Amino acid sequence: MKLLTLLEVGDLGALVVIIILTMLFIGVAVSAVVAVIAKIIYEWNNDRQFSRKQFIQTMVISLLVCGLISGYICGGGL
């Protein structure tokens, strides 16, 4: 007997989209928190300024790391 995937069961495409969007939303929220913490640490007792470009780069790097972790967990690595 052939194993069925989630998309072959029926009209569950919306469920897959909801799961993906939820993971993306949580990843963006976690990345924003990490970027804010990095900004606070960077500007702690210095005259240095954390630019908008640095903030976005920090968010993107953090989002990529969250994606790697999510892919590892959802891909069956654990």
N, C-alpha and C positions, 0 to 999 in steps of 0.2 A: 504494500500500500504506500502510495506516494504522500510525503508530508506536504501539507498546505501552508503556504506563507500567509501573512496577514492580508495581503492584497487579493489573494485568490479566494478568500472565504466569501466575499460578497462586496457590498458597497461600503467598505471601511476606509476608503481613501481620505474621507474627512477626519477620521480618527488619527490617521497617520500625520496629516497636516497639523492637527491640534497638538499632537505630541511633539512634533518638530518645532512648532512655534513656541510652545512652552519651554522647551530646552533652550531655544534661542533667547527668549525673554529673560530667563534665569541667568544665562551666560552674560548678557549685556548688563544686567543688574549687578552681578558679581564683579564684572570688569569695571563698572563705574565706581564701586566701593573700593576696589584695589587702586584705581587711579586717584581717587580722593585721598586715600591713605598715603600713596606715594607723593602726592602734592604736599600734604602736611609735613611729611618727613623731609622733603626737599627744601621747603621754605622755613623750617623750624627756627633756627637761630642765625640765619644768614640773610644777607641782602639779595640773595638770588631770587629770581622770579621764575615760576613754573609757567611756561608759555602754553598757549592753546594747542600748538602743534605737538608739544611734548605730552600734553594731556591726552590727545587723540592717539598718539603713538603708543602710550602706555595702555590705553583702553584696547587698542587693536591687538597688541602683544598678549595682553591678559585674556582677551576673547579667543585668540588662537590656542593658548594653553588650555583654556576651559574646553574648547572644542576637541583638543587632543585627548584630554581626560575623559570627556563624555564619549568619544568614539571608542576609547579603550574599554570603558565600562560596558557600553551598549554592544560592543562588538564581541563580547565574551572573553575579554582578557582576564577578568577576575573570576 
